[in-house]
Amino acid sequence: MSEAASTRTSVALLPSLAPLLHQWLPRQRWFAGKGSHVAGFSLVSATELLPLQGPGPGLLHLLVRVRQPDLATTHAAADCYQLLIGVRQTLPPVLAPSLIGHVAEGPLAGRTVYEGLHDPRLSAVLLERLRAPGTLGPLRFDRFDRAPAIPRGLLPRPLDAEQSNSSLVYGDTFILKLFRRIHPGPNPDLELPLALARAGCERAPVPVAWYESHAPEPFTLGVLQPYLRDSRDAWMLALEALAGGRAFDKEAHALGRVTAEVHTALAHALPTVRLRGAQTEQLAAAMTQRLDAAAKAVPALVPHVPRLRAAFDAVAVLGRHGRAWIAQRVHGDLHLGQALHCSTDGAWSVIDFEGEPARPLTERRRPQPAVRDVAGMLRSFDYAARTHRPWNPTWAEVCRDAYCEGYAAACGTDPREEPELLRAYETDKAVYEVVYEARHRPDWLPVPMAAICRLAAAP
């Protein structure tokens, strides 16, 4: 297709798809604006990965902004989403669950469009593009020069477990994570594992290949990594230990070592900064603001607010008296589900460096004290212990101590030696959990509320 024809097609394309997207997008698990009015769409880019005209299925890559003005106070009013649209004359029965709809007008009039990732013929195209670095329209495909070769013919299958992204597994050899709600700039889930790989740290799967959009602004769209098929996450292992009445301190100690190794490598590979008085006060003020907003949303927090606020004030006071902390790039959303244990060689790996998807990308890429990740893992031990009946708080405490000891053994610094900062970050995390559980899983609200009571009672 000529560039002029492509431009004319793109201009007419989105209006013809908009009625179908209005119905289909809000039903997708990765769509962030559920329950809010979709005011319209605007096209960022359209790229034919496979020709749309012809006997075979076509594959259309779209970047589309979704306008939702009533969400302007919580996130961007026009979030950008990555869509991979399959195009056929008729849809075979096996692909019926992937149907988006039948196009009534425009350049695809009379054709059927559907979720392309569920079609093995189309999802195989992405792997072929990643095998051969280069550009296609606004898309750029790239590879890590020290990564293993990507063989041909690996059969793709989608994973169904994810919420905010989509993933394809190719022949149990590679996994391709596709970011659905995308933001300008490098995605930490590519940036940080790539930095670790270049630094020689083997605690994260190596980015084998990736693809990005370079116009009109840079977006990271997808990352291909080895698929750790013989691995299980630490969350499931912890629950099995609890169910079997077994200790988990050895695993917790190992997880502490792994976390410290990742932090050490990131601190050497990427810039660090020193948080002094003003920055420390800003950090504490942001935590206080989140606490106040959470108390308005969840009244159960209100009686604890003064004591919780004191944890943040303590950090601000230390900053005013000259205390400084090193801030660096961190995982940003570390918990037991983000650590994989390989049954073959016993190695631990850390995955999903994207950070909390609900937070702005600029915030997720900002250097922070490493203790933030530590606090996330300590809260995760609490969650695991609370899933077991009867509740076993001693199990969690033993795991928390073992984790910090493992961390100290690997890097020489025990997180418990910074009690004010650790308490502040753990409190901030527990406040976040209270809001999340109140909105999405009310039955789980007692789990973070127990931590709130413990942290509020701390001297």
N, C-alpha and C positions, 0 to 999 in steps of 0.2 A: 504494500500500500504506500502511495506517495505521501510526503509530508503534508501536502495540501489536503489530500483526501482524509488523512488521519485527523487533521485539525477539524475538518467539517464534521467527521464522525464523532469526535469528542464533544463538540459543541452540542450536537443533537442527542448524544447518548444519555447523559444523565437525566434530562427531563423525561425520557421514555422509560427509564428504570425507576425513577423516584416513587411512583405509586406502589411498586413492588417492595422497594426498600423500606417505605413507611411501615409496611406490615411485617416484614421479615427481620429487620435489624433489632427492634426492641425485644425480640424473642431469643436472641443469641446470648449465651452465658457471658460472653466477654464484652457485651455492650454496657458501658458505664452509666448511661442515662436512663435506666429503666424507671418507668413511672412518671417521666417528665415529657412534656409536649415537644415533639420534633417539628420545628418550624420550617425546615427545608434543608436542602443539600447544596453544596458547591463542589465542583470537581477540581482537585489539585493536579492529578495526572491520570492518564489512561494509557496503558501499554499492552499491546497484543503479544502475549508470550507464545501463543499458537494462533495462526490465522483464524479469524472468525468466519470467513467464507470458505466453503469447501465441504467435502463429504464427512470429514472427521469432526470430532468435537473441537471447539475453540476454547482458548483460555485467555481471559481478560484480567489484567491487574489494574486495580483502581485504588487511588488514594482520594478519599471523599471526606469533606468536612460536614459534620452534622450540627446544625444550628438548634440549640436548646436554650433560649434566653433565660428561662427560669432557673437554670443551673449556674448562672454567671457568678453567683456569690460563693459557690463551692468549688468549681473548676471552670476551665475555659468554656465559654458559651458556644464555641464551635470546635468540638473535638475532632481530630482527624483519625480516620480508621482505614486500615488496610483490608481490602476485599479481593478475593480471587474468585472470579465469576466464570463458571463453565457455561458454554453456549452449545446447544444442540437443536436439531429440528424436533426430535422427540426424545423423551427421557426414558431409558430402560427401567423396568420395574425395580431393579436392585438399587437404583439411585433415587427412587421416589421420595425417601425421607429427606433428601437434600434439596428438594425443589424450592426455588425462590418464587417463580411464577412464569407466566407467559406474556411476552412483550407484545403490546397492541400496536405500537407505532414507533417511528424513528428508524435508525439504521439496523436494528435487530428485530424489526416487526415480523411477527409470525414465528419467532424462535423461542425456545425454552431456555431459561437461565436457572442456574443452580449453584450450590456451594461446591466450588471446584476441587477443594481439598479432599472430598470424599470419593472422587473419581481417580482410581489408580493410574489411568492413562494420563491424566492431567498433573497429578502430584509428582509423577515421575519426571515431568518436564522441569520442575524446579531443581531436582538433583542434577539433571544434565546441564542446566545453566551453571550450577555451582562447580561442576567439573571443569568448566572452561572459563576462566576469568575474562571479563570484558564488560562492555556496556550494551544496553539495549534501550534506546530512548533515554528516559531519565533514570533508568535503573543501572546500577553498577554491581557486578558480581566479582568477589575477590576471594583469595585463599591465603592461609598462613603458610609461609614458605617452608616451615619445618613440620607441617602436618602430614599424616599418611595419605597415600593416594586414595581417590574415591573410585571404586570399581563400578563398572556398568551393571545394569540389570538388577539392582537391588529393589525388591518389591516394597512399595510403600503401604503403610497403614496408619490411620489417624489414631491418636490417643484421645480418650473421652474424659479424662479426669480433670483437665485444667479448667480454670475459670476465666482468667484475664487474658490468656493467650491461646494459641492453637499449636499443636505439635504433630509432626509426622515422624514415624519410625521407619527407617529404610533397612529391611533385611536384618533386623536386630543388630545392625552394625553402627548406624548413625541415627541421631535424632535431630530434626530441624525444628527449632522453635520460631514461630512466626508471631511477631508482635502485632496485636490488633489495634489497640488504641495507641497511637504513636505520637511522639513529641520531637521537635527539632533538636538536633544534637546527637552526640554519641550515646547509645544506650549502655548503661553500666554492665548489662549482661554480656556484652561483647567487650567493652573497654577493660573491665577488671580481669576476666579470665585471660584475655590477650596479654595484659601486663604481667600476670602471674606466669604464663607460659614463656614469655620472653625473659623473665627473671629466673627461669629454671625451677619454679615451684610446681610440684606435681599434685597439689591438693585440689585442683579444679580441672574438669575436663577441658581439653585444649580446643579452642575454636578452630575447626578444620577449614571452614569457609563461611562466608556471610554475604548478604546483599543489602544494598542501601539505595536510597533515592538521593540524587544530587541536584535536583531542580524541582520546584523553585527554591527549596531550602533542604539541607541535609537531614535525612531520617534514617535510622537503623531499622531495617525491616525484618530480618531473619538471621539466625545463627545456627550453623550446623556443627554438632559436636559428637564425639563418640557416645554410643548408647551403652550405658553401664548395665547390661542385661542381667548380670549375676549379682546385682546389688539390691539391698533393701534399706529403707530409710530408718533413721534412728528412732523416729516416733513409733513405728511398728515394733521395733526391737524392744523399746522401753515398755510398751504395753504388754508384750509377751512376757517380759521379766516380771512385771507387776502381777500379771495373771498367774504366773508360776511361783510367786513368792520368792523370786530371786533378786539379788542385789544387782545394781547397774552401775556401781561405782567405777569399775575398771573401764567400761565403755565411756562413762562421763569423763574420766581422766584423759582418755585418748582424744575425746572431742575437744577438751581444753587445749591439748597440745596442737591439734590440727588448727583450731582457731588462731592460736598464737603464731603458728607458722604462716598462715595466710596474712595476718596483720603485719608481721615482720617483712614479708615479701612485698606487700603493697606499699609499706612505708619506704622501702628502698627503691621501688620502681616508679613511684609517683610522688609529686610534691606534698610536703607536709607544711602545716602552719602552726603557730603558737597562739593559743587563745589567752588573751590577757584581760584586764579589768573590763573594758567596754564590751568586748566580745562575749565574755562570760556572763555579764549582766544581760545581754541580749538573749543568750541561750536560756537563762533562767526565766526571763520575761516571756519568751515563747512558750515554755513549759507551763507557766502560770496561766497564760491566755488559753491554752488548750484545756487546762483544768477547769477554768471558769466556764468555758463553753460546754464542757462535758457535764458539769453540775447542772446547767440549765436543761440539758437534754435528759439527764438521768437523776432524778431527785434523790435517789438513794446515796449519791455521793455527797450531798450538801453537808451532813453533819461532820464529814471528815475533811472538808476543804481547808480549814485553818491549819490543821496538822500537816496535811499534804503540801500546802503552800510553803510551810516552813522548810521542807526538804529542798525546794528550789531556792528559797531565800538564803539557805546556808551556802549554796554554791556561789550565789551572787556576792555574799559577804566575803568569801575567800578571795574572789576575784578582785574586789575592791582593796583587799589588804595585800595584793601583790602576787597571789597564787596564779600560776599559769599552767595550762595543759596543752599537750601536743594533740593536734587534730590531723587526721589523715583520711584517706579513702577507706571505707569500710563496706561490709556486705550490705547492711542497712535493713535486713529483714531476717536475721538469723534465728533459727529455731530447729528443733529436732527433725522436722520434716525436710530440712534443707541439707542434711548430712546423710550420705550414702555409705553403707558398709559393704564391701565386696566379699562374698563368701569364698571366692577362689583364693585370693591372696591376703585377705584380712585388712586391706587398705581402706582408709576413710577418704571420702571426697566431699567437697562443699559445692553445691549447685545453686542456681537461681540468684545471681548477683544483681538482679534488676532493682532490688529495693522494694519498698512498699508502693505498688502501682498507683495507689490513690494520691500519692504526694507528687508535687511538680518535679519534673526532671532536674531542674536547676537545684532543687533542694536535695534530691537523691545523690547528686554528683558533688555535693559540698563536703569538704573535709570535716570530719567529726571525731571526737574522742573514741578510741577503740572500745572503751567500756560500754558504748551503746550496744554493740553486738553481744558483749558478755551479758548484759542485762536481758537481752532478748532470749538467749539460751537459758538463763536462770529462770525466767518466767515459763519457759517451755517445760522444764522439769516439774514445775508446780502444776501445770496443766495435765501432764501425764499422770502424776500422783492422784489428782482429783478425779480422774476417770475411773479409778479403782474403788470398789466398795468392800470393806470400809476404807475411808480415806486414810492414807498412810503418809502423814507429814514428815515423819522421820526419813522415809525413803527419799523424798525430795531434798531434804536438807543434806543428806549424805551425798547425793548426786551433785548438788550445788557446790559443796566443799571440794569434792573430787575434781569437778570441772575447773574450779579456780586453781587448785593445786597443779593440775596438768598444764594449765595456761602458764603458771609461774615457772614450772619446770622447763618449758620450751623457750621462754623469752626472758626469764629472770625478774619479771614484774608480776606480783600478785594483785589482781583487781581489787581485792578486799583491802588493800593498803590505801585505796582512795574511797573511803566509805561514803563521804558526802556526795561525790559524783556518781558512784554506783547506785546509791539510794535514789538520787534524783532521776537517773535514767530508768531505773526499775519502776519507780513511781509513775513516770511519764508513760511507760509502756503499759502498766496496769490500767491507767486512766483510759488509754486508747482501747484496751481490751473491753473495758466496761461499756463504752459507747458501742463498740462493734457487737458485743453479745446482746445488749439491750435492743438493738435494731434488728439483728439477724437470727440470734439463737437465745431467746430469753431463758430457756432452761439451763444454759451454761453461765448465766450471769453470776451465780454464787462463786464460780471459780475465781474471776478477777476480784470480786468483792472481798473474798477472804484475804487476798493479797493486799487490798486497800486497807483493811482493818489492821493487818500486821504492820504495814509500812507506816500507817498513821500512829500506831502505838510505839514505834521505835523511838528510842531516846535521841 
